[in-house]
Amino acid sequence: MDDQSTPERNAALTERARALMPGGVAHEMRYQEPHAKYITHAAGARKWDVEGKEYVDFAMGSASLLLGHAHPDIVQALVDQAPKGTFFADCHPLELEWAGLITDLIPSGDQVRFTGSGTESTLLAMRLGRAKSGRDGVLRIDGHYHGWHDHALKGMTPGANAVVSQGVPQAITDLIQVTPPDIEVMERTLKNDGSIGTLIVEASGANYGVVPLPDGFLAEARRLADEHELVLVFDEVITGFRWSPGGRQALDGVTPDVTTLAKILTGGLPGGAVAGKRDVMRYLDPGETIDGLTPAVTHKGTFNGNPLAAAAGVACLRHVATGEPQAVADAAAENLRAGMRDILANLGVEGTAYGDSSTFHLFFGPCSTGDIRDVPDQVLRAAARTAGADLNRGLLDRGVNLMSRMSGVLSAAHTDADIAHALDAFEATVKEMADSGVFSG
């Protein structure tokens, strides 16, 4: 190890970063006290920081790396494409292959428009919903996350019917209505507000399933959308290709009008897409005039469908289409969740580990029915605030990196050894928390 790889290296980089960037970070969720960790490389399910510390990774590129870090087929696709050109500002054959894989897999995907990110995808989906419905209002679900643009911030914080940021015009906030995931409440809201033309939901439930949806919710959302002539948008930025090759909608057999995609879509590179029914996507067609506008909905973006993202996306989706990576990751996640539940029981700590597909979420507290959906959203969130920092700190110290304070995702690259390491770290951390009185209050 060279003389730059000292125990102070992460701290020194953080100090330098805070002089260069607000808080020293490019994404507010990467902010850590007393300092951030700086990663130099990753492979499979592990990554290493500048001090040489190794982590079992359950963030996996914010859920974008279903195949694991530096998958050889994705790396090779990038190596092959880069010498041919990283960006043309023109159409190219790879984007057709990429789009074809998406339309083959995603039930709502009659056509595809590529975007620069998941946030851009939800922004475009809302614009399409307004154009198709002819109504400006959008109904969204309390606590669901749809990115950071102005139209997505009201209701992002659970239980707070307000935006979470300064700088958002009140006129935009007034266009957004927020309800809990309760079909009766949603129905009343729609009957009382005739301006709503778009319904957007996170297909997993809030924050990739931290707060799961009630049984049958997506089918009921489809019914409501049909009855009230709404454009139904499923945000599948995380669930897309992870819950199944066709996302949550294919698993449940419920097809929205528009689906937003990113993350796994690109094999872990920047980018996103909207995959929608033809009667909605036609509003984006520059060769078609609707109500005097050509196209009816304008959408640009310099790096949309760029060759590097397309190359990685094609390589990734070829694997995704088989369903094999999902099966491996799902099984690993169930082993991790079961092991965590056993540890909590053995230590006498009230709580559970739960989650769908290849995710896991932790809850510390009583759940008398055994069904996490019977625990109020506010209780789930409060538990995360109370114990999440201690849990995350303890796991990081022991070489385990979560995606958020109380949850994470797995990949096809996670091995039995990775799960064993994580469970050992979890047991030691929870015991330390119990001994220090974290759960006694």
Buried (B, 14 or more C-beta within 10 A) or exposed (E): EEEEEBEEBBBBBBEEBBEEEEBBBEEEEEBBEEBBBBBEEBBBBBBBBBBEBEBBBBBBBBBBBBBBBBBEBBBEBBEEBEEEEBEEEEEBEBBEBBBBBBBEBBBBBBBBBBBBBBBBBBBBBBBBBBBBBEBBBBBBBBBBBBBBBBBBBBBBBBBEEBBEEEEBEEEBBEBBBBBBBBBEEBBEBBEEEEEBBBBBBBBBBBBBBBBBBEEEBBEBBBBBBEEBEBBBBBBBBBBBBBBBBBBBBBBBEBBBBBBBBBBBBBBBBBBBBBBBBEEBBBBBBEEEEBEEEEBBBEBEBEBBBBBBBBBBBBBBBBBBBEEEBBEBBBBBBBBBBEBBBEBBEEBEBEBBBBBBBBBBBBBBBEBEEEEBBEBEBEBBBEBBEBBBBBBBBBBBEBBBBBBBBBBBBBBBBBBEEBBBBBBBBBBBBBBBBBEEEBBEE
